[in-house]
Amino acid sequence: MNVSAVGLGGMGFSVILDILRHRRFRLLMLHSRIVLVMTGILFLSGWLLTLLLEWDNPATLGKLPPAVRVMAAAFQSVTLRTAGFDTIGQGGLTPAGQMVAIIHMFIGASPASTGGGIKTTTFFVLLSGIYSAATNHSERAFHNAIPKDAFRKASVISILAAFLVMTASYLILIFDPQLSLRDVLFEMISAFSTS
């Protein structure tokens, strides 16, 4: 499986068509620009954090040659939000590495893509709304205004998704109390993000 193929599938078909049609960032639709920026940020953050947190972990990257560690961390960053494959054992992740995985899985891929999660655009609008409220500026993206109700919708989606994951995790912990909260949360977010 190729990292770029999995990454393209996670960006969405409309974005791929827009890129093929216009080929210049500033000519792309606002949606496509947001998806590309968020995909890049999430890819780089997941890649670098996985390298940093798992480099010496013998249960994950630590057993691999250095060049393979770099590629495995890149694949981990892409596949957490899209395909759900793994090249390193997810059960062996450090607690901090598992938290990075949980956040990336929860955000997920982009709309009209092959991945799940709350979506990169929803996360972008959520961050934009928080920034707007903190700085008392209007919500904007690439010099375009974001519709006023977009933050409300992004908040509702995110809160409902978090409520669903937390409720399912709570029920599993009631019926199977010997499981750890971290492992249950990881599995619930993984299941939510692939649905």
C-alpha positions, 0 to 999 in steps of 0.5 A: 500500500502506497502512502500517497494513494492512501493520502489521496483517498483521504482527501476526497474525490472533489478535492482531487478533481479540483486539483486536476482541473486548476493545478494552482492553490489560489485557484482551488475552491475554498473547500479544497484549500482547507482540506489541503492545508489541514491534511498537510498539518495533520500529516506532518504533526502525526509523522513528527510526533510518532517519530519523537514518541516512538523512536526508541520504543521496541514494541513499535518503531524501535525494532526497525532500521532508522530509514524504515522507522521514518517511513513507518511513522509516515504511514502511521500518520496517514493511515490513522485518519484514512485506511486503518492499516498498521505497520507497527503494533498499535497495542505497543504504542506509548501512552503519548503515542496512543493519544496522538493516534486517538486525536488523529483518528477522531479528526479523520479524513476529509468530506467525500473521502474514503475515511471517517472521523469528524472530518478535517473541514469540521476540525478547521471550522472548529479551530477557526471559531475558537480563534475568532472568539478568543481574538474577537475577529470574524471567522475567515479562511484564505481571505474568505468569510466562513458562514456564521452557522458553520461554527455552530454545526462544527461544534454540534458534530464534534460534541455529538461524536465525543458523546457517542464515543464516551457513552460507548466507552463507558458501557464497555467499561461497565460490562468489562471492568478489567479493560483499561480506559485508554485501550477502550477509548482507542478502540471506540474512536477507531470504530467510530472513525471507520464507520 
